[in-house]
Structure formats: structure tokens, C-alpha cells
Amino acid sequence: MVCPASGEFATKQDLEVLKYRIQSLETSKHDLEIKVQSLEAQLKTKEDRTPLIAFRAGFAQDPVPVKFHNGQIIIFDKVYRNDGNSYNEHSGMFHAPVSGLYSFTVQIFPNASGIFFEMVKDGKLITVLLVKGGETGSAQTVMYLKSGQEVWVVDIFGTNDSIRGHELSMFSGFLIRASNNPHITNGGPSVVG
């Protein structure tokens, strides 16, 4: 047999070496395919263990006939989604069933006058939202929660006014990633506490 690169004849020994290399590459390919299948199975198992935790709540009525008072918990009493049953429509609180990184959004639409809200975690301020009357305001935050910690929205200041209900004013959240590491981030700052 003539070697195309050099124009020389290949010996039987050269052919045996090539045959061995091909068999070795086929074995390596087979081993890699098995590793890929194993990693895919591990990933599926990990995904199956990650709980689905998500909620979205608004108000059953519009407008909401509530006179807000300083520090009152806003109870979003109409639940549109509650995967994991972690939001309580009677208390207005989200209870973290597992430790991890969560995302929360609050959207408020006051009827007439402005209202000042806070999103809190276990009673500590996380973010604020000041909304003018007749306009919609929203705030979103990402934070680490330990299992058992709670998040809710409170009214801090506002005249005796009502807010728009149904899905015009909402509180929602979801688990991004379960983790016992309070410093999980992708390079940005984290809220830990």
C-alpha cells in the first residue's frame, strides 16, 4: 500500500499501528459517550430534586377596600399561582420552604394619592417603592433566603386611599436556585441576612 503523504509504501507494521490507533480512538469515543450519558443522568436527577417554588398573587376585588395604616402588611388575597404552597393569602407572607436564591416583584397601582411601600424579609427592609396616585410602580429584587425566612410587603405611608385590585397590583416570587450557600451569585453583590 502506498502512503499518500510521502509516496512510500506502508509496511504491515505501519498498518498494524494505524489499526491499533483507530481501535484506541473508537474505545475513547465509546468511553466519552458513556461519560456524557452519566452526566446527563446526573443533571436530570439534580433537576428532579430542585423544587418548583413560584407564586403570583393579586387582589380579589377592584378597588381594594382597605384603608392602609403605617406598617400594615398588604395581604394579596387572590392567588393566581402558588407552586410549592409557600405564599399564604391570609397573612400576605411568603415562607421559604428551602434555602436558596429567590426573585421577588411587587407592583402597586394606587387609586388617587401616592403610597409608600416596603418589601421586607423577616421584618428587615429589602427594597422600597414610592408610587404616585393613578400610576403603576414596581420593584424587583433578588435575595438569598434561608429555609423558614419570610418576605412580605408593608404600607409605610399613604393617605386613606385604596389601590387597584385583581392583577393591577401584584406580589410575586420564585426560587432561582436552591442552595445552602448564602453567597451564591454570578459576580454581583448579594443580599445576605
N, C-alpha and C positions, 0 to 999 in steps of 0.2 A: 504494500500500500504506500502511496506517495503522500508525503506531508505537504499540504498546500502552501504553508508559510515558507518553508525552507526548500522545497523541491526535492528533499531527500526521502528515502524510503524509511517507513516506520518498522521497527523491529517488533517481533512477537512480545518482547518485554515491554516496549513502549505501549503497545495495545493493552497489555495487562494492567499497566499503571493507569491508563485512561479509564479502563473498565472499573478499577478499584475506586478512582476518584468519583466517577459517576454514581457508583453504589453508595459511596460515603455521602455525597450530596443528597441523594434520594433519602437516605436514613436521616440526615439533618433536617430535610424538609418535612419528613414524617414526624420527627420529634417536635419541630416547631408547630405543626398543625395540632398535635396533642396539647401542647402548652397553650395555644390560643383557645382551644375548646375548654380547657381547665379554667383559664382566666375569664372566659365568657360565662361559665357556670358560676364562678365566684361572684362576678358582678351581678348576675341575676339574683343570687342568694342575698347579696347585700341590698339590692333594690327591694327585694321582698321583705326585708327586715325594717326598712325605713317606713315609719308610719305616715299615713296620709293625714295631715292636720291642716285644715283650712276652714275659715268661716267668713261669712259676709252677712251683716245684719243692718236693718234699717228700722223704720217705724211702721206700725200697723195703720196709723191714721195720718191724715194730712189736712190741716197743720196739726202738729203735735200739741195737745192742750196741756202743756206743762209750763208752770212758772218756775224758771230756773232761779236757784239760790246759790250764793257763793259756796263753791266746793261741792256742789251736788253732783253725784255720779249720774252721767247720762245713760239711761237704760234704753238701748236699741232693742226693742221688744219684738221685732219681726225678723225671724231668721230665714234667710234665703239659702244658706249653705252652712253646714256645721259638720264637716268630716272630722271624726275623732271626738265629737261631742265636747269640745273644750271651751266653747263660748256659752255662757249662761244668760239667757234672755230675761231672767228675773232679777239678776243682780247687775247686769251690764258688764261683767268681768270675763276676761279670757284667762283661763287657767292652763299653764303649760304642762302637758302630760309627760313630756320628755325634755331633757336638756338639749339645747341647740340654738342655731341662728334663725331668727324669725323676722318677718317683714310685716309691718302694720301700716294701715292707711286710715285716716279719718277724713270725712268730707262733711261739711256743715253748710246748710243753706238757711240762715235766719230770715224770718218774715220781714221785719221792719228795721229794728235797731241793731247795732253791732253787738257781737258777743265774743268773749274771750274764753278759749278752751285750753285745757292742757291734757296731754296724754301722759299717764303716769305708770310706773312699774313699782309695785309694792309700796305705793304712796310717794315715790320719788319722781320728780319732774323728768320727763324724757324729751318732750317737744311741746311747743305752744302753737296756737292757731288763733289769730285775731281775724274775725270776719265782719265786714260791713253788712248792714241790713240790705236784703234784696240781692246779695251776691253770694256765690258759692266759693268757699275756701276749702283747701285741703292741705294735709300734711302727711308725709310718709317718712318712716324711719325703719332702720334695720338694727336689731339688738340681740344680744345673747340673753337667753333665759335659762335658769336652772329649773329642773323639774319642780313644779309646785308654785313657781312665781306667777304673779298675776299682773295683767295690764288692763287699764280701763281709761275712760275719758271723763273729765270733770269740767263743769262750768265754773269759771273763776269770776267772771264779771259779766253783767248784762242787765239791761232793764227787764222788767216783767214782760217778756216777749215770748213768742213761740217760734219754733223752727219748722221748716218744711219736712214732711214725712215721706213715707214709702221709701223709694230708692233715691230721693233727692238728698237726703242726709244719711250717711253710711259709716259703719265701722267694720273694718275687715283685716284679716291677717292670715298668714300661712307659715308653715315650717319650711325653711330653705334647706337646712341640713341638720340632722340630729348629730350631736357631738357633746362629749363631756369636757371638751377643751374650750374654756371661755374666751380664748384669744384667736379663734378661727376667723381669719379674714383673708382677703386676696390682695393684701398690701396696703389697704386703707385702715383708718382708725376704727376701733371697735368700742362699743358701749358695754362695759362690764360692771356688774354690781349685784 
